[in-house]
């Protein structure tokens, strides 16, 4: 049975585009939402996150640039370009999830502003992206010029928008974009500790000192206060050793 006929009979299972532990971590962050909370799965692909959240009792809507590949029954998938205005009303959702999406976009700032518009007051935004600041990735970048999961140049003759990583988003860059879109980051976690990063644990004191040294000349009092939180996150297990950066933010 091909995937088209399987979709029609409801027997097909959506293929994962990320590590299963990433989806588990996102489900965990959604667990405290009220049942029947409205969640947008942005950049849903075939729908593995949508089907999981639907099973958890949430009211799920999906959107994707190619909704024809979405295979989940009883969940609406709307055609949407995340680099353009999204076809939903203001304050529609209790949560927006973007799993392994933002590194593919031309305009991350625009998408985050749209997510802010779509969320109800106090709504949550969950974003996952490759963690390029774990120690293994930093070491790889030192020697090759490419961090982990960004292993070679994009094909300059092809369309890499949805099949290649267009940009790296280290923690501090993602935080900046979220803050400018009026989000407040509440938690930074990971899905999986990389053993290749863990054996470099001896670099942690040096990295902590280097982070402090880099920020020491900040003169703005408000930013100096924020930098203390940034340094705390940069020293965290999630950032130093994690495979995937997972940020939970709340609409300010």
C-alpha positions in Angstrom: 0.0 0.0 0.0 1.5 3.4 -1.0 1.4 6.4 1.3 -1.5 8.1 -0.6 -3.8 5.1 -0.2 -2.6 4.6 3.3 -3.5 8.2 4.1 -7.0 7.6 2.7 -7.6 4.6 5.0 -6.0 6.2 8.0 -3.3 3.5 8.4 -0.3 5.7 7.7 1.9 7.0 10.5 3.7 10.4 10.1 7.4 10.2 9.7 9.6 11.9 12.3 11.7 14.8 11.1 13.4 15.1 14.5 14.7 12.9 17.4 11.8 11.2 19.2 13.1 12.6 22.5 12.5 16.1 21.1 8.8 15.4 20.7 8.7 13.9 24.2 10.3 17.0 25.6 7.8 19.3 23.8 4.9 17.1 25.0 6.2 17.5 28.5 6.3 21.3 28.3 2.7 21.2 27.0 1.5 18.9 29.8 0.7 21.7 32.2 -1.8 23.3 29.8 -5.5 22.8 30.4 -7.1 19.9 28.5 -8.6 21.1 25.2 -6.1 24.0 25.1 -5.7 25.3 21.5 -2.3 24.5 20.1 -0.8 25.5 16.7 1.8 23.0 15.3 3.7 25.4 13.0 5.7 23.7 10.3 4.0 20.4 11.0 5.4 18.3 8.2 3.5 15.0 8.1 2.2 15.6 11.6 4.0 13.5 14.3 3.7 16.3 16.9 0.1 17.0 16.0 -0.9 13.3 16.5 0.9 13.2 19.8 -0.7 16.4 21.1 -4.1 15.2 19.9 -3.7 12.0 21.9 -2.9 14.2 24.9 -6.3 15.8 24.7 -5.4 19.1 23.1 -7.3 21.0 20.4 -4.6 21.0 17.7 -4.4 22.9 14.5 -1.5 22.4 12.1 0.0 24.6 9.4 2.7 23.8 6.8 3.8 25.1 3.4 2.7 21.8 1.8 -0.3 20.5 3.7 -0.7 17.7 1.2 1.9 15.7 3.0 0.1 15.9 6.3 -1.3 12.5 7.2 -3.1 13.0 10.6 -6.8 12.5 10.7 -9.1 14.8 12.7 -6.5 17.6 12.7 -6.8 20.5 10.2 -3.6 21.4 8.4 -3.7 24.9 6.8 -1.4 26.0 4.0 0.9 28.6 5.4 4.3 30.2 4.7 5.9 30.9 8.1 7.9 33.8 6.5 4.6 35.5 5.6 1.5 36.6 7.6 -0.2 33.5 9.0 -3.9 32.9 8.2 -5.2 32.9 11.7 -7.0 35.5 13.9 -5.3 37.4 16.7 -5.2 35.6 20.1 -6.5 32.3 18.8 -4.1 29.8 20.5 -3.0 28.9 24.0 0.4 27.6 22.7 2.4 27.7 19.5 5.0 24.9 18.8 7.7 25.3 16.2 9.8 22.1 16.3 13.0 22.1 14.2 11.5 25.0 12.1 13.2 28.3 12.8 16.6 27.3 11.4 14.9 26.9 8.0 13.2 30.3 7.8 14.3 33.5 6.0 12.7 35.8 8.6 12.8 34.4 12.1 11.8 37.7 13.6 8.6 37.9 11.5 7.6 34.4 12.5 8.0 35.2 16.2 6.0 38.4 15.9 3.3 36.4 14.2 3.4 33.8 17.0 3.0 36.6 19.5 0.0 37.9 17.6 -1.7 34.5 17.5 -1.2 33.7 21.2 -3.7 34.6 23.9 -2.5 36.7 26.8 0.0 34.6 28.7 0.2 32.0 25.9 3.2 29.9 25.5 5.7 29.5 22.7 7.9 26.4 22.4 10.8 26.5 19.9 13.3 23.8 19.3 16.4 24.2 17.1 19.8 22.5 16.9 22.0 23.4 19.8 25.2 24.7 18.2 26.7 25.7 21.6 27.3 22.3 23.1 31.0 21.6 23.6 31.2 19.0 20.8 29.7 21.5 18.3 32.0 24.2 19.4 35.0 21.9 18.9 33.8 20.9 15.5 33.3 24.6 14.5 36.9 25.4 15.7 38.4 22.9 13.2 35.9 22.8 10.3 34.1 26.1 10.5 30.8 24.2 10.7 28.9 23.4 13.9 27.1 20.1 14.5 24.1 19.5 12.3 25.3 22.2 9.9 27.8 19.9 8.3 28.5 21.4 4.9 27.6 24.5 2.8 24.1 24.8 1.5 23.6 24.0 -2.2 23.8 27.4 -3.8 22.0 26.1 -6.9 19.1 24.6 -5.1 16.1 25.5 -2.9 17.3 24.9 0.6 14.4 26.6 2.4 12.7 23.5 3.7 15.3 20.9 3.3 18.4 22.6 4.6 19.4 24.6 7.7 19.6 28.2 6.5 20.9 29.6 9.7 22.3 28.8 13.1 20.4 30.1 16.2 22.6 29.8 19.3 20.8 30.4 22.6 21.7 34.1 22.9 20.4 34.8 19.3 17.2 33.0 19.8 16.7 34.7 23.1 17.3 38.1 21.5 14.7 37.4 18.8 12.2 36.2 21.3 12.7 39.2 23.6 12.3 41.7 20.7 9.1 39.9 19.8 7.8 40.5 23.4 8.3 37.0 24.8 9.9 36.1 28.1 11.9 32.9 28.2 11.0 30.8 31.2 12.9 27.6 30.6 15.8 26.3 28.5 16.1 22.6 28.3 17.3 19.9 26.0 16.1 16.5 24.7 19.3 14.5 24.9 22.8 14.8 26.4 25.4 14.3 23.7 28.2 11.9 24.9 30.6 13.6 22.5 30.0 16.9 24.4 30.0 15.3 27.9 33.6 14.1 27.6 34.6 17.7 27.2 33.2 18.6 30.6 36.7 20.0 31.6 36.0 22.9 29.3 33.1 24.1 31.5 35.1 26.4 33.9 36.9 28.0 30.9 33.7 28.5 29.1 32.1 30.1 32.2 35.0 32.5 32.7 35.0 33.4 28.9 31.3 34.2 29.0 31.8 36.5 32.0 34.8 38.1 30.3 32.9 38.7 27.1 30.0 40.5 28.9 32.0 42.4 31.5 32.0 45.8 29.7 28.2 46.1 29.3 27.2 49.5 30.6 23.4 49.3 30.4 22.1 48.4 33.9 19.1 46.6 32.5 21.1 44.5 30.1 23.7 43.8 32.8 20.9 42.2 34.8 19.7 40.2 31.8 23.3 39.1 31.1 23.4 37.4 34.5 20.5 35.1 33.3 22.2 34.7 29.9 25.4 33.5 31.6 23.4 31.1 33.8 21.8 29.6 30.8 25.1 29.4 28.9 26.6 27.5 31.8 23.6 25.1 32.0 23.7 21.4 31.2 21.2 21.9 28.4 23.4 24.4 26.5 26.8 22.9 27.3 25.9 19.3 26.6 22.5 19.1 25.0 21.8 18.0 21.4 18.7 20.2 20.9 18.0 23.7 22.3 14.4 23.8 23.5 13.1 27.1 24.7 9.8 27.8 26.5 8.6 31.4 26.4 5.5 33.2 27.5 3.8 36.1 25.8 4.7 39.2 27.7 
